[in-house]
Amino acid sequence: MMSMKTLNRRLTLAAPLSVALLTAGTGLAIGSTNGSATAGSMGDDTLTVSPSEELPPGMIDLKGGKVTMGSTPKAIEELMTNASNQKMIRVLDGETPEHSSRVGSFAIGKYEVTNEQYLEYVKATGKRPPENWAGKALDEARAAFGKAEAEKAMADKSYDRQKWDEAKKDAWWRSNWQEVDWAIPEGQEAMPVCYIDFDDAVGYARWAGLRLPTEEEWVFAARSDKKSVFPWGDDWNGEKRAHTSETGSEKPRPVGSFPDGASPFGVQDMAGSVWEWTADPYNPFKDFKPNTYKFKKSSGKEKVTPEPNFNSSFRIIKGGSPQVPMLAARIATRQGAKRTQTTNAVGMRVASSVTPGVDRARAIWETDVQPSQARTQGEVFDFDGVVALDRWSADTPDKRADGYSVIKGYDHILFAPRNEFETTPGGELNRESRKQPVVLGIFATTVPILEPALAPGTYFVAYREKGRMMVSGAEEMPAEGDEKKKEGDDEGEGEDETPEAGDEIPLELLTPAERLLRQIDLKKDLLIFTTVDTGEYVTSMEFPQIKTDVKATKADDGEIIFSKKAAFDENKEKIQEDWMKFKANIRRSSSRVIPIEFDMKVDGAALGTKWRTERISPTGK
């Protein structure tokens, strides 16, 4: 059993993935080993950087293609011959119209996320565990609630006695989970995690460097480019293929218990088992219009024009569960669920974009950058242009289904360039950067960077041209190298009013932007790193004046280049330093870019192995 106090102690004592992996003594190298790109050779050890085809643990790679979504009104009407199906007409009508779409390449979890996989997230983050991990505590809470209600009824005969329902149980758990013991029920480690709401599912996926699938991705993973009703085809015979109410038991089963029910790609448990959260809001399909259905009832034929309960604040769940029949296990079924809903019938599956770092960059945008008050320029970022390294730590427990892994942690080093600039003349953009540094992108890392000195974290990366900041209505003072003020000029005219380091105003009383001017070298073109949450200055590095009107080429997708640089240590001994060059581009138009290129020194021996990247130049050229 585990309580929050125990968990907090473990979180304090346990080293994070980025620290734990830094203990692996490996060198940085440039070369190629067993088909994997590496960064070179220093003895026998290498920093291995794998091709992007290397998948996250437990995932299946899907190349994408055409996908058929939804159902025709005729198909819905045919389902109405079953009287029990008629009660579901509002939900079923929400599947219309049938239409085709295309999905890009992606990866999806072969299995639903299990209890033991979710436990790693809870231990690493201190987030709330599912309530069914604390059955004894909930039983005691229910008994205490019932006793209190009985006492109220005894004291006041008019008192309307309350029942302990799912809502009250959920509310109690959210308020009290940190004070009680909890553990995965014995024997349920490999069963689908449930009692997680939408934000819980998103939280796990982001921690693992992954995301939730979209509805279209989920459907494509279930049926490929076919129109099959179920993952295995059109005929039911589901008792041996899916865990729905037809099996006669609501008892959970370990993932992979119905291998004959796999999709064409080998994805398991997409029919029955648990409903699965998707990323999409429960909105109507494009071109949806009200339909009128005719079907027989005991009282005769009836015409119905249902109104689906669409709600953009709901999220779509797919797949069905042991509590519902095969009707819900159809691939086309789409059900809306409240984001805060937690039940024993709703779980999750993860997905991944093909480009390393993209999912993590989007998560950083949504959780850290978009709501930040330090995002003063309204910047947005080009996630398709992300350049990144990433890697997972995972275990494969004994006696588990084939292809099953438990993710222990996720590391990344990434740069996401700004999406685009307005068509500002290049010279003006450089001059404007003196008033306020121009944000070029986001840099995020879970491992320390030696030069510039950056601790694990997320940073705005901004450019500032050398020179003194102008105040409104005043001339700009020349910086070093500019034309000097002539003798006899009026000293007061054009005088720089920017406070100097010795001025009376304490740093803590200045705004972050004002403090920045005290902390940087105004005589150099700089790349500046500030914290995403507050905009506080962290460090800077000299940076060539940006070129703002470069013709785009096919090679302008960005890359990371690894290299060795000769240097001398404190004993004046010659050494080889390990460097990473990030190359990315900010689009100004379809044919013009602003190229961004900067170097970072890393500890190759401490950085560890098995980093994955799509954009790598193995030769360092």
N, C-alpha and C positions, 0 to 999 in steps of 0.2 A: 504494500500500500504506500501511496505517496501523498504527502500534504504539500501545500504551497511553501511552508517553511523549509521542508526538505528540498523542494525544487529550487528555491532561491539559493540554498547553500550549494547545491550542485552547479547552478549557473555561475556562482562566484568562483568555484574551484575549477570548473572545467574550462580548458582552453578552447577558443573558437577555432573553426576549421582553418582560418587563415594563419593562426599562430601554430596550430598543431602541424600543419604541413610545412611550415617554415623550418622545421627541424630536420627535414630530409636533405642530406648533403649532396646536392647535385649542382653541376656547373652549367653555365650558359654556353651554347654552341651554335654554329651555323653548319648545316649539312642535312643529310637525309638518312633515316634508319628504318628499315622494315616498312617502307612506304609512308612513314609519317614524317612530316617536315619538322626539323629541329632547328635550333638557333646556333649551331657550330660545335666545336669540340675542344674540351679541356680535359684530357685524360679520357677515362671511360665513361664519365658521367655526362648526361645531357639534360637540358630542359626540353622535354618532348612537347611539341605542338602538333596536334593531330589535325588531319583534314576535317572540314566541316561535316563530312559524312558520318563522323563518329557521333552517335546519338546520346542524348541524356539517358541515364539508367532506366531500364524498364520500358522504353519507348519503342514504337514501331514507326518506321519512316514511310510517309505517304507522299507520292509525287504530285498529287492534286489532279484536277481535271473537272469534267462536267458532272454535275450532281442534280438530281431531280428532287425538288422540295414539294411538300404538301400533298394534297389529294384533290381529286375532281369532285364537284357536287354529286355526280352520279355515283362515285365510289362511296361517298358518305351515305347516300340514300339507300344503297344496297346493304349497308350495315344496319339499317333501321328495321330489318325483318326480325331482329332479335329485340324482344321487349325491353330487356335490361339495358341494351345499347341506346334505346330511345331517351333514356334519362341523361345521356351524355351528349345530347345533340348540340348544346352550346359550345362545349369543348371541341367536339368533332368539326363543327362548322369553322372553327378557328384555323383549321388546317388548309382551307381553300384560299386561293386557287392553286392548282398544281402548276409548277413553273420550273424552268431550268436556270441554273446558275453555274458559276465556275469558282472553284477554290484553288488557291495556290498551294505549293508544297508545304507540308508541315509534318510534325510528328505527334503521335497520340499515345497515351498510356495503354499498354497491352491489357492491363487490369485496372479495376477501380482502386482508389486509394484505400489502404487498409488501416486498421487500428494501430498496428505497430509502426507503420510509416508515419501516421499522424502524430504518434507519440514523440518522435524525434523533433518535430516542429514545436510541440508543447514544451519539451525539455529545453530546447534552444532559445525560445522566446518568452516563456512564462505565460503564454496565452491560455485561455480557459479550455480545459479538456471537455470532451462530450459528456453529457450527464449520465449516460448509461455506464460510465466507468465508476460511478459512485452509487451503486444500487442500495447498499446498506444505509448510507447517509440520507438518501431520498426516502427510503422506507421510514426511517426515524423522523424525518421532517413531516411526512404525511401523517404519521401517528400523532405527532405533537400538534399539528394543525387540526386534526379531527377532535382531539381532546379539548383544545381551546374553543372550537366551535360549539362543542357540547356544553361546555361551561357557560358560554354566552347564552345559549338557548335555555339553560336551566335558570339563569338569572333573569332572563327577559323572555317571557312566553311569546311575545310578538316578534322576536328576532328571526329574521330570515336566514336560516343556516346555510352557509356556503359549502360548496363541494370542492374537493381537491381535484382539479382538472389539469389538463396539459398546460394551459396558460399559467396557472399558479405554480405548477412544478417548474416550468421554465424560468419564471420570475424568481423563485426561491433559489434555483441553481445559479443564476447569473449574479445574485447578491451574496451568496454564501459559499461558493465553490472554493475560495481560497482558505477557508477555515476547516475543511474536512479532508479526510483521507480518500484517495481514489486510486484506481488501477484498472488496467484492461481486464475484463472478466476472463478467467482462466479458459484457455482453449479458443479464444476469439481473436487472437493476435492477427491472423491472416484473413479475417472477415472484413467486409467493407465498413469503413468508418461511417457512422451516422450521427444524428443529433448535432449536425453542424449547419449553421446558417450560411447565407451567401458570402458574407464578409469573412467568415471562418475559412471557407473554401478558397477564396481569393488570397487570404493571408498565407495559407499553406503553400499554394502554388507559387506565390512571389518569393517566399522564403526558399523554396526549392529551385529557384531560377527558372520557373515554368509559368504557365498561365492556364486559365480555363479554355476549353474549346468553344468556338462559336457554334451556333446551331447548324450552320451549313457544314462546318468541319465534322461535327458529330455525325450528321447524316451520311456524309461521304465515307467516313470511317466504317459506318454500319453497312452500306450497300454498294459502295464504289459508284460506277456510272450506271448502275442498273436501276430498276424500279421495284425491286423485291419488297415484299411486305415485311419480312423479318430478316435478320442478318444472314440466315442460312438459305432463304428462299421464300416462296409464297405459301407453302403448306405448313400448317401449324406443327403437329407432332411434337409439341413443345415440352412435354413432361420430362424428356431427357435432354432438352436443349436450353431450357430457361427456367428460372426460379420465379414463377408467378403463382397466383392463387390456385391454378390447376394442379400444382404439386401436392396440395392438401396440407401444407405446413408453412407457417410464417417464420420458422426458426431459421436464422441466418446460416449461410453456407460460406465456406472459404472461397476466395476468388479463384477462378479457373475450374470450378466444380462441374461445369457443363461445357467441355471442350467441343462437343458436336454442335454447339450453338454459336461458334465463332463466326465473325464476319469474313468476307472474301480476303481481307488482309490479315486475318488471324487475331483480330481484336476480340477479347473475351467479355462475356457478361453484359452485352449491350441490350439484351432483352431480359427483363426481370432483374432480380438481385436487389438493387436500390435505384430510385430515381437519381439522375445525375444533374448537378447544376451546370448550366452553360453560361457564357458571358453575356448573352443577348437579352434585352428587355422583351417582355411579352407584348409585342406590337403586332398588328395585322401585317400580312404579307402585302407587298406592293400590288396594286390592282384588286385588292379585296373588295367585294361588294356583298350586300346581304343576299342570302339564298333562301328560297322557299322549298321545303321538302314535303313530299307526300309519302305517308306510310300508314300501315294498318294498325289500328288499336282494337281492343276488345269491343269498343263501342262503334267501330267502323273506321273508314279512312279519315285521316286528319292532315291538314296543311299546317306547317309550322315555319315561321320565319324567325330563327333564333338570333340572339344578339350575344356573340362571344364576349366574355368578360376581359377584354384586352385592358392592360394597365401597364404603362411604361415604367412604373416603379417596381413591378414584379420582374422576376427573371424566369426564363424558360428552363424547365426541367424535362429530361428525356429518359425513356427506357422502361418505366414501370417498376413494379416491386412485387414481393410475395403477397401483398395485401390487395392487389388488383388483378383482373383477368388479362388474357392475351390481347384484348382490345387495346389496352394501354401499352402493351409491349410492342405494338407496331412501330416501325421506324418513323412513320409520318406523325405519330401522336406528339403534340406539343402542349404542355400544361404550364400555366403561369403559377408561380409561387411567390409569396411575400419574401422579401430579402431576409427578414428576421425569423422565418419559420425554421424550427428544428423538430424533426420527428425521427422515429426509428426506420423510416422508409426513404429518407433522402440522404444521399452521399455525394461523391464526386469522382471525377476522372480528370487527369491533367493533359495538357497539350503543350507544344513547343514550336516556336518559329524556327526556320532553318538557319537563319543568320545568328551566329553567336552573339550574345549580349543584348539582342533586340528586346526580348521580353523583360529583362532586368531594367533596361533603359526606360521602357514604357512605364514600368512599375515605379521607378524613381520619379518620373515626370508626374504621375498621378498622386503619389503619396507625399513627395518632398518638394518638388519644384513648383508645380501649378499653384498650390495654395500659399507659397512663400511670399511674404511681404518684401523680400529682397529682390523679387523678380520685377524690377521697376520699369523695365522697357517693354513689357508684354511679350517677351520672346517665346517662340515656339521652336521645336527642334525636329531635325530630320532623322527619324528613327530608322529609316531604310538606309541611311548613310552611316550608321554606327560602325565603328571599328573597335574590336574587342578581343580579349582572351577570356575564356571561362573554363571551369572544370567542376566536377562533382566528386564528392566522397560518398561511397555507397558500400553496403554489405549485401551478401546473398545468404540469408538464413537457410539452414538445413530443412529438408522436407517441405519445400515450397514449390509452387508451379513453375514451369519452365519460363525463363525470361523475367522472373520476378526479382526486384531489388528494393532495398530500403535505403533511401537517400539520407545521408548523415549531415550534409552541408553543401554549400555552393559558394564558389569564389569567382570573382570577376575583376577585370581591369578594362575599362571602356571609356571611349570618348564619343559623345553624341553631338554632331555639329548643329549649329543653328540652322533652321529651315531655309531662310532666305532673308535678304535685305531688300528694302525698297530701293528703287533705282536711283540711289544717291550717287553723285559723282564721287570717284574714289578719293580725290584730294579732300573733299568736304568731309567724307567719312573719317579720314585720318584726323583732320582738324577737330571734328566733333568729339573724337575720343579723348581729347584733352579736358573737355568739360566733364565728361562722364565716360569712363572706360566702356568700350563696346563689347557686349557679351558675344563670344564666338561659339560657345558650346558648353557642355557639361562633362566633367571628368569624374569618374567614380571608381573606387578601388576598395577591395577588402584586404589588400596586403600593403605594407609600407612601401613608399617610394623614397629612394635616397636623395635624389636630386631632380627637381626641387624637393625639399623636405616636406613630404605629405603623409600624414597618418591616414589609416583607413577611413574613408568617408566619401562624401559627395561635395563637389565644388563647382561653382561657376568659373568658367575660364574666359577672361576678358582681355582685350587689347587696349593699350594706351600709347599713343604717339608721344615722343619726348617733347618737352616744353612745359611752360608754366601755365596754369589754368587762368583763363580770363574771368574777370567779374563783369557783370552786365554793364555795358556802356563804356568799358575801358579797353585800351589797346593791350595786346598780348606782349608780355616781356619776352625778350629773346632767350633761348636756352643756349647752352654751351655749343659752339659751332655756328650759331646764327650770327647775323651781322650785329656788331657791338653798337651800343648807343654812342652817338657822336658827342664830342666835348662841346659844351655850351647848350646842349638840348635842355629844354625845361624838365627838371627832375621830377616835377609833379605830374606832368602829362604822360598818360599811359602807364603810370606806376602800378606794379603788381600789388594787389591787395590780398593775395593769398597768405594766410598766417604762416610764419616760420616756426621752426621747432622750439625756439625760445620764447614764443609769445605766451601771454598769461593764461589763455584759455586751456584748461586741462583736457587731455585727450578724451577722458570719459564723458565730458560734456558736449563733445562734438558728435555729429552724425557719422555713421560708417563711411559715407562718401567723403566727408571732411577729414576724418581720421586717416583715410587711405592716402591722401595727399601728403600727410606727415610721415607716412611709413614707407613710401616708395622713392626711388631715385628718379626725379623728374627730368634728368638729363639723358635718359635712355628710353628707347622703344621697349616696351615691356609686355609680357604675357603675365597676367595677374590672376591669382587663385583666391577666391573668397568663399566663405561658407554659404551653402544654399539656404540655410534656415534664417540667418541673421544678416548676411552680406558682409561679415567681418573679414578683414584682410588676413590672409594666412601666409602667403609667400609670393614671390614673383621671379621671373627669369627673363633675361634679355632675349629679345625677339625681333627679327628683321621687320621693317615696315611692311605692312601687308600690301599685297598686290590685289587690286579690286576689280580688275577687268581682264581675266585670263580666259582664253578660249577653252571650252570644255573638250575633252577627248574621251575615247572609249575606256581609257585607263584611269579615269577620274573617279573610280568608286571608292578609293581609299584603301589603305593597307597598314600593316604593322611590320616594321623591318627590325630584325635583331642584329646587333653588331658588337664587336670588341673595339675598345679604344685604349691605346697605350697611356699609362699614367705612372706616377711615382707615389709610393706609400710614405708614411711618416719617417721611415728610415732611409728614404731616397732610393729604395729598391724599385726596379721597374716591374709594374704589374699590368694586368689586362682587366679593364673595367667592363661591365656588362651594361649595354644600353638598348633601349627600345625607342624606335622612331615611329610616332603616330602621324599618319598622313590622311587627311580628310578634305572635303570640299564643301563650301557653302554655295548653294545655287543662287545666282543672281537672275538668270533667265535660262531658257532651254539651251543656250549656246555659251553662256558665260558663267564662270565660277570664281570664287575667292578661295585659293588654295591655303590650307592650314597645315603646318608641319612643325612638330616640336619633338625634342629628345628628352628622355627620362632615364636616369641611372637607377638600376635595380641591383639587388644582391642575388646574382644568379645562383649561388650555392644555396641560398636560403629559400629561393622562390619555389623550389619543388618541381614536380613533373606533371605531365599529362594535361597540359593546357591545350585548349581547342580554339582554333580560329579559322575563319573562312578566308580572310585576307592576309596572306603571308608571302613574303618574298624569301624563299629559302637561301638564296645566294647573298642576300643583304644588299643587292644592287637596286 
